[in-house]
Amino acid sequence: MSGSSCRKSDKRVAVLLVSLCFISAAGVLAQPHGDSGATAQSVSTDDGPHVYWADDTSAVVFYYCNDSVVSREFTGQDSIAFTGFCTDTERQYVVSTRLGAPGPCEFSGVRRIFAVSDLHGDYGSFAGILITAGIVDSSLNWRWGDGHLVINGDVFDRGEAVTECLWLIYRLEREAAAAGGAVHYLLGNHELMVLRGDLRYVNDRYLDGIARRNRFAYDDLFGSDMALGRWLRTKHAAVKINGTLFVHGGIHLDYVRNRTSIDDMNRLIRSGLDFSAAALYFAPEARNAYGGLGPLWYRGYTRDLEDSYAAMTTPQIDSVLAFYDAVRVVVGHSEQDSLITYHDGKVVAIDVDVESRGGQEGLLIEDTAMFRICANGSRCQTTAAQQ
C-alpha cells in the first residue's frame, strides 16, 4: 500500500477522534447485532464498527454506542483482528490491512450458485434465507463449501441494519474463499448513491445517530480511507458464472453496439466513484454508465417505462446474451411479487417483495437446474411472467 491515498498522519487520527466527540443523538440500547427479531420500537441509533485507516497498518475502530462514540486503535501487518465492543461483543472481526484489488468477473465449472438481491438493510431476512438455504449454519458461518453466493446489489438504504449486512457479507467472503467457494457482492444503484453522497434513502437510524451533528457525512463512513469503503471500491457491476450473467439493473443494447466487455463495464463503473461532479461531467462514458441506461439503473428487462424507454424484446435479449456468451441474465432493481422469469427463462428477476413473501427469496442454480428458494427454505419451480 505504499503511496496509497489511505496513508494518513497521526494528526489526521487526532482530528478524526475530536470530530467524533461532536456526535450526539438520542437512542435506546440496540439488541445484539444479528438479532433478526428487532422491532421498530427496539431499533437503536447504535452503529458500527467502522474502521478508519490511519496508515498502512494502523486503524481506528469506532462505534456510535449508547449515545456516544467509543473507539480503539489497532495495528497489524497483514490484518487487524478485534472483538466487537458495542452490542456485538461476541463477534470477531478480521480486516485486511492490504488495499484490495478487483477479482475475476467470469467463472466456469461452479457446481452451485445462490443469488439474492436488494437486501436494503433487512438483516433478518438476509440471514434467514442464508440459513434456510444451507449457505450458512445457525451461527451464520459459511457451510456451503465451493458454492458461489451472489449479492446482486442494493444492500444499502431504506432498512436499519445496513452495517450488519455489510459486515456479514465481508466475513462470508473471506470464509467462502478459504473453503474454495466465493461471494460476489455486486454494486447496485443504492451503493452508487451512497458512495457519491446521495443520501435520500438512508434510514433514520443512521441520519439521527452516527451522522447527526458531527463533522462528517454518512457517506464519509464509506470513503476511500475506511475499511468498508476500500472494500466496496473493488466490487464489480456484473459477473458471469457458468454462462449466467448477474447484474443489478440490466445491460442496455448500447453496450452490445459499443462492444463493451464485462471487464470494461466493471472498470467503467468503478472509475467514476470518487469523481467530483465536474470531473464526472467531463467523463461522458462514466457519466452515461451511471444514468438510466447504465447497468445499475436500467429497468428494460422487466418493465416498460414510457417516458424513458420501451421494455426490451426477446430478440434484443437474445442479442445481449449472444454478445456476452451467456444463457441467461439475473437482475434485481425492479421489485417483483415473487422471484420470476421473463423471455422464456432468459431473464430471471430476483428482487422480491419481502414483506408480502414473508421473507427473502433466492435463486438456486445447480448444474442446469434452476429453483426458487422460498423464505421457509423449500425448493419451488420458478414461475414465468405473463408477457
C-alpha positions as CSV (number, residue, x, y, z in Angstrom):
1,M,0.0,0.0,0.0
2,S,3.0,2.3,-0.3
3,G,1.9,5.6,-1.8
4,S,-1.8,4.8,-1.2
5,S,-4.3,7.6,-0.7
6,C,-5.1,5.7,2.5
7,R,-1.9,6.8,4.2
8,K,-2.7,9.5,6.8
9,S,-0.7,11.3,9.5
10,D,-1.1,11.0,13.3
11,K,-2.6,14.5,13.2
12,R,-5.4,13.2,11.0
13,V,-6.2,10.5,13.6
14,A,-6.5,13.1,16.3
15,V,-8.7,15.3,14.1
16,L,-11.0,12.3,13.5
17,L,-11.3,11.5,17.2
18,V,-12.0,15.1,18.1
19,S,-14.6,15.2,15.4
20,L,-16.3,12.1,16.6
21,C,-16.8,13.7,20.0
22,F,-19.3,16.1,18.4
23,I,-21.7,13.3,17.5
24,S,-24.8,13.5,19.7
25,A,-28.1,11.7,19.3
26,A,-30.8,10.0,21.4
27,G,-31.3,6.3,21.2
28,V,-32.1,3.1,23.2
29,L,-29.6,0.3,23.6
30,A,-29.6,-1.9,20.5
31,Q,-30.3,-5.5,20.5
32,P,-27.2,-7.7,19.8
33,H,-26.0,-7.4,16.2
34,G,-27.6,-10.1,14.0
35,D,-30.8,-10.3,16.1
36,S,-33.5,-10.6,13.4
37,G,-36.3,-10.1,15.8
38,A,-35.8,-6.4,16.4
39,T,-39.0,-4.3,16.0
40,A,-39.3,-0.7,15.1
41,Q,-39.7,0.2,18.8
42,S,-36.4,-1.6,19.7
43,V,-34.3,-0.2,16.9
44,S,-31.4,1.9,18.3
45,T,-29.2,4.5,16.9
46,D,-26.1,2.4,17.9
47,D,-23.9,1.7,14.8
48,G,-20.6,0.1,14.0
49,P,-18.0,-1.0,13.8
50,H,-16.4,1.5,11.4
51,V,-12.7,1.2,10.6
52,Y,-10.7,4.2,9.7
53,W,-7.2,3.6,8.2
54,A,-4.6,6.0,9.7
55,D,-1.8,4.5,7.7
56,D,-0.8,1.2,6.1
57,T,-1.0,-0.9,9.3
58,S,-2.8,1.3,11.9
59,A,-6.6,1.7,12.2
60,V,-9.1,3.4,14.5
61,V,-12.2,1.3,15.1
62,F,-15.2,3.2,16.3
63,Y,-18.9,2.9,17.1
64,Y,-21.7,5.1,18.0
65,C,-22.8,3.3,21.1
66,N,-25.1,4.2,23.9
67,D,-25.3,7.9,22.8
68,S,-21.6,8.4,22.5
69,V,-18.6,7.4,20.4
70,V,-16.3,4.7,21.6
71,S,-13.1,4.0,19.7
72,R,-9.9,1.9,19.9
73,E,-6.7,1.8,17.9
74,F,-5.4,-1.4,16.3
75,T,-2.2,-2.3,14.4
76,G,-1.2,-5.2,12.3
77,Q,0.9,-6.3,9.4
78,D,-1.4,-8.3,7.2
79,S,-4.7,-7.7,9.1
80,I,-6.2,-6.4,12.3
81,A,-8.4,-8.6,14.4
82,F,-10.7,-7.4,17.2
83,T,-13.7,-8.4,19.1
84,G,-16.8,-6.2,18.8
85,F,-17.1,-3.7,21.7
86,C,-20.6,-2.3,21.4
87,T,-23.6,-4.6,21.3
88,D,-21.6,-7.2,19.3
89,T,-19.2,-8.4,22.0
90,E,-19.3,-12.0,20.8
91,R,-18.4,-11.2,17.2
92,Q,-14.8,-11.4,15.9
93,Y,-13.7,-9.1,13.1
94,V,-10.7,-9.7,10.8
95,V,-9.9,-6.8,8.5
96,S,-7.1,-6.9,6.0
97,T,-4.6,-4.1,6.0
98,R,-3.9,-4.5,2.3
99,L,-5.6,-2.4,-0.2
100,G,-7.7,-4.9,-2.1
101,A,-8.0,-5.3,-5.9
102,P,-11.0,-6.4,-8.0
103,G,-11.0,-10.1,-8.6
104,P,-12.1,-12.0,-11.7
105,C,-15.5,-11.4,-13.2
106,E,-16.0,-14.6,-15.1
107,F,-16.1,-18.1,-13.7
108,S,-16.8,-21.6,-15.0
109,G,-17.1,-25.1,-13.5
110,V,-19.1,-23.9,-10.5
111,R,-21.3,-26.6,-9.1
112,R,-23.9,-24.5,-7.4
113,I,-24.8,-20.8,-7.3
114,F,-27.2,-19.0,-4.9
115,A,-28.3,-15.4,-5.6
116,V,-30.3,-12.8,-3.7
117,S,-30.8,-9.1,-4.4
118,D,-32.0,-5.8,-2.9
119,L,-31.4,-6.5,0.8
120,H,-31.8,-2.9,1.7
121,G,-30.6,-3.3,5.2
122,D,-33.0,-6.1,6.1
123,Y,-30.5,-8.2,8.1
124,G,-33.1,-10.6,9.5
125,S,-34.5,-11.7,6.1
126,F,-31.0,-11.9,4.6
127,A,-29.7,-14.1,7.5
128,G,-32.9,-16.1,7.4
129,I,-32.6,-17.1,3.7
130,L,-28.9,-17.9,4.0
131,I,-29.7,-20.3,6.9
132,T,-32.7,-22.0,5.4
133,A,-30.9,-22.4,2.0
134,G,-28.0,-24.0,3.8
135,I,-25.5,-21.4,2.8
136,V,-24.6,-20.7,6.5
137,D,-25.1,-22.5,9.7
138,S,-27.2,-21.3,12.6
139,S,-24.3,-19.1,13.8
140,L,-24.0,-17.6,10.3
141,N,-20.7,-19.3,9.5
142,W,-20.1,-20.4,5.9
143,R,-21.1,-24.0,5.3
144,W,-21.5,-24.1,1.5
145,G,-18.0,-25.3,0.6
146,D,-17.2,-24.4,-3.0
147,G,-20.5,-22.9,-3.8
148,H,-20.8,-19.3,-5.0
149,L,-23.1,-16.7,-3.4
150,V,-24.1,-13.6,-5.4
151,I,-25.4,-10.5,-3.7
152,N,-27.0,-8.8,-6.7
153,G,-26.7,-5.2,-5.5
154,D,-28.6,-2.8,-3.2
155,V,-27.5,-3.7,0.3
156,F,-27.7,0.0,1.2
157,D,-30.6,2.3,2.1
158,R,-34.1,2.0,3.5
159,G,-33.5,-0.6,6.2
160,E,-32.0,-0.1,9.6
161,A,-29.3,-2.9,9.5
162,V,-27.1,-1.9,6.6
163,T,-23.9,-2.0,8.6
164,E,-24.7,-5.5,9.9
165,C,-25.4,-6.8,6.4
166,L,-22.1,-5.4,5.1
167,W,-20.0,-7.0,7.8
168,L,-21.8,-10.3,7.3
169,I,-21.0,-10.2,3.6
170,Y,-17.4,-9.1,4.4
171,R,-16.9,-12.0,6.7
172,L,-18.6,-14.6,4.5
173,E,-16.4,-13.5,1.6
174,R,-13.3,-14.5,3.5
175,E,-14.8,-17.7,4.8
176,A,-16.0,-18.8,1.4
177,A,-12.7,-18.2,-0.2
178,A,-11.0,-20.3,2.5
179,A,-13.4,-23.2,1.7
180,G,-12.9,-22.9,-2.1
181,G,-16.1,-21.0,-2.8
182,A,-16.8,-17.4,-3.4
183,V,-19.1,-14.4,-2.5
184,H,-19.8,-11.9,-5.2
185,Y,-21.2,-8.6,-3.9
186,L,-22.2,-6.6,-7.0
187,L,-22.7,-2.8,-7.0
188,G,-26.3,-1.6,-7.3
189,N,-27.7,1.9,-7.8
190,H,-28.0,2.4,-4.0
191,E,-24.3,1.6,-3.5
192,L,-23.6,4.2,-6.1
193,M,-25.9,6.7,-4.5
194,V,-24.3,6.5,-1.0
195,L,-20.7,6.4,-2.3
196,R,-21.4,9.5,-4.3
197,G,-23.2,11.3,-1.5
198,D,-26.8,10.9,-2.5
199,L,-28.4,10.1,0.9
200,R,-32.1,10.5,0.1
201,Y,-32.9,6.9,1.1
202,V,-30.6,6.4,4.1
203,N,-32.5,5.1,7.2
204,D,-33.1,7.5,10.1
205,R,-31.2,5.2,12.3
206,Y,-28.0,6.5,10.7
207,L,-29.1,10.0,10.0
208,D,-30.3,10.5,13.5
209,G,-27.4,8.6,15.1
210,I,-23.9,8.5,13.9
211,A,-24.4,11.1,11.1
212,R,-26.2,13.7,13.2
213,R,-24.4,16.9,14.5
214,N,-20.9,15.6,13.6
215,R,-18.0,16.8,11.4
216,F,-18.6,14.2,8.6
217,A,-21.5,13.0,6.5
218,Y,-22.9,9.5,6.4
219,D,-21.1,8.7,3.1
220,D,-17.8,9.5,4.8
221,L,-18.2,6.2,6.6
222,F,-17.6,4.6,3.2
223,G,-14.8,6.8,1.9
224,S,-11.6,5.6,0.5
225,D,-9.9,5.8,3.9
226,M,-12.4,3.5,5.5
227,A,-12.3,-0.3,5.5
228,L,-15.8,-0.8,4.1
229,G,-15.2,2.0,1.6
230,R,-12.0,0.4,0.3
231,W,-13.7,-2.9,0.0
232,L,-16.7,-1.5,-1.9
233,R,-14.4,0.2,-4.4
234,T,-13.2,-3.3,-5.5
235,K,-16.6,-4.6,-6.4
236,H,-18.0,-5.4,-9.8
237,A,-21.2,-4.3,-11.5
238,A,-21.5,-7.6,-13.3
239,V,-20.2,-11.1,-13.2
240,K,-20.7,-14.2,-15.3
241,I,-20.8,-17.7,-13.7
242,N,-21.3,-20.8,-15.8
243,G,-22.9,-18.7,-18.5
244,T,-25.3,-16.9,-16.2
245,L,-24.8,-13.2,-16.2
246,F,-25.6,-11.3,-13.0
247,V,-26.1,-7.5,-13.0
248,H,-28.2,-5.3,-10.8
249,G,-30.3,-3.4,-13.3
250,G,-29.7,-4.8,-16.8
251,I,-27.4,-4.3,-19.8
252,H,-28.7,-1.9,-22.5
253,L,-28.2,-2.7,-26.2
254,D,-25.8,0.2,-26.3
255,Y,-23.2,-1.9,-24.5
256,V,-23.5,-4.5,-27.2
257,R,-23.3,-1.9,-30.0
258,N,-20.2,-0.5,-28.4
259,R,-18.8,-4.0,-27.8
260,T,-18.3,-3.3,-24.1
261,S,-16.9,-6.4,-22.3
262,I,-17.9,-7.3,-18.8
263,D,-14.5,-6.3,-17.6
264,D,-14.7,-2.9,-19.4
265,M,-18.2,-2.4,-17.9
266,N,-16.9,-3.0,-14.4
267,R,-13.9,-0.7,-14.8
268,L,-16.1,2.0,-16.2
269,I,-18.5,1.8,-13.2
270,R,-15.6,1.9,-10.7
271,S,-13.7,4.6,-12.5
272,G,-16.1,7.4,-11.5
273,L,-17.0,6.5,-7.9
274,D,-14.8,9.3,-6.5
275,F,-15.1,11.8,-9.3
276,S,-16.3,15.3,-8.3
277,A,-19.5,16.4,-10.1
278,A,-17.4,18.5,-12.5
279,A,-15.0,15.6,-13.2
280,L,-17.9,13.3,-13.9
281,Y,-19.5,15.8,-16.2
282,F,-16.3,15.8,-18.4
283,A,-16.1,12.0,-18.4
284,P,-19.1,11.1,-20.5
285,E,-18.5,7.4,-20.6
286,A,-18.6,7.1,-16.8
287,R,-21.4,9.6,-16.6
288,N,-23.5,7.6,-19.0
289,A,-22.8,4.4,-17.1
290,Y,-24.4,6.0,-14.1
291,G,-27.5,7.1,-16.0
292,G,-30.9,5.4,-16.6
293,L,-29.4,3.2,-19.4
294,G,-26.5,2.1,-17.3
295,P,-26.2,-1.4,-15.7
296,L,-27.1,-0.2,-12.2
297,W,-30.3,1.6,-13.2
298,Y,-31.7,0.1,-16.4
299,R,-35.1,-1.5,-16.0
300,G,-35.9,-2.5,-19.5
301,Y,-35.6,-6.2,-18.8
302,T,-38.7,-6.3,-16.7
303,R,-40.8,-3.2,-17.3
304,D,-41.8,-0.6,-19.8
305,L,-41.1,3.0,-18.8
306,E,-43.0,5.1,-21.3
307,D,-41.2,8.3,-20.5
308,S,-37.7,6.8,-20.8
309,Y,-37.6,3.6,-22.9
310,A,-39.6,0.6,-24.0
311,A,-39.0,-2.8,-22.4
312,M,-36.6,-5.0,-24.4
313,T,-38.0,-7.6,-26.7
314,T,-36.9,-11.3,-26.6
315,P,-34.8,-10.9,-29.8
316,Q,-33.0,-7.9,-28.1
317,I,-32.4,-10.0,-25.0
318,D,-31.0,-12.7,-27.3
319,S,-28.6,-10.2,-28.8
320,V,-27.2,-9.3,-25.3
321,L,-26.9,-13.0,-24.3
322,A,-25.2,-13.8,-27.6
323,F,-22.6,-11.0,-27.3
324,Y,-21.7,-12.0,-23.7
325,D,-21.9,-15.7,-24.5
326,A,-24.5,-16.2,-21.7
327,V,-27.5,-18.4,-21.4
328,R,-29.5,-16.1,-19.1
329,V,-29.2,-12.9,-17.1
330,V,-30.2,-12.4,-13.5
331,V,-31.4,-8.9,-12.4
332,G,-32.6,-7.2,-9.3
333,H,-33.6,-3.5,-9.0
334,S,-37.3,-3.8,-10.1
335,E,-39.3,-5.3,-7.3
336,Q,-41.5,-8.4,-8.2
337,D,-44.2,-10.1,-6.3
338,S,-42.0,-13.2,-6.3
339,L,-38.9,-14.5,-8.0
340,I,-40.0,-14.7,-11.6
341,T,-38.7,-15.3,-15.1
342,Y,-39.2,-13.3,-18.3
343,H,-38.4,-14.0,-22.0
344,D,-38.7,-17.8,-21.8
345,G,-36.5,-18.1,-18.8
346,K,-33.7,-16.0,-20.3
347,V,-34.2,-13.2,-17.7
348,V,-34.6,-14.0,-14.0
349,A,-35.8,-11.2,-11.8
350,I,-34.9,-11.8,-8.1
351,D,-35.8,-8.5,-6.3
352,V,-38.8,-9.8,-4.4
353,D,-41.4,-8.1,-2.2
354,V,-40.0,-9.4,1.1
355,E,-43.0,-8.2,3.2
356,S,-45.6,-10.0,1.1
357,R,-43.5,-13.1,0.7
358,G,-42.8,-13.4,4.5
359,G,-39.0,-13.1,3.9
360,Q,-36.3,-13.0,1.3
361,E,-36.3,-15.4,-1.7
362,G,-33.3,-16.7,-3.5
363,L,-32.3,-18.2,-6.8
364,L,-30.5,-21.6,-6.7
365,I,-28.7,-22.9,-9.8
366,E,-27.4,-26.4,-9.6
367,D,-25.7,-27.5,-12.8
368,T,-28.5,-26.9,-15.4
369,A,-31.4,-26.9,-12.9
370,M,-32.8,-23.7,-11.5
371,F,-35.0,-23.3,-8.4
372,R,-36.7,-20.6,-6.4
373,I,-35.9,-20.9,-2.7
374,C,-38.7,-19.6,-0.7
375,A,-38.4,-17.9,2.7
376,N,-39.0,-21.2,4.5
377,G,-36.2,-22.9,2.6
378,S,-38.4,-25.0,0.3
379,R,-37.5,-25.5,-3.3
380,C,-40.0,-24.3,-5.8
381,Q,-40.0,-24.1,-9.6
382,T,-39.5,-20.6,-10.9
383,T,-42.7,-19.0,-12.3
384,A,-42.9,-17.2,-15.7
385,A,-44.2,-13.7,-16.1
386,Q,-47.2,-13.1,-18.4
387,Q,-45.8,-11.1,-21.3
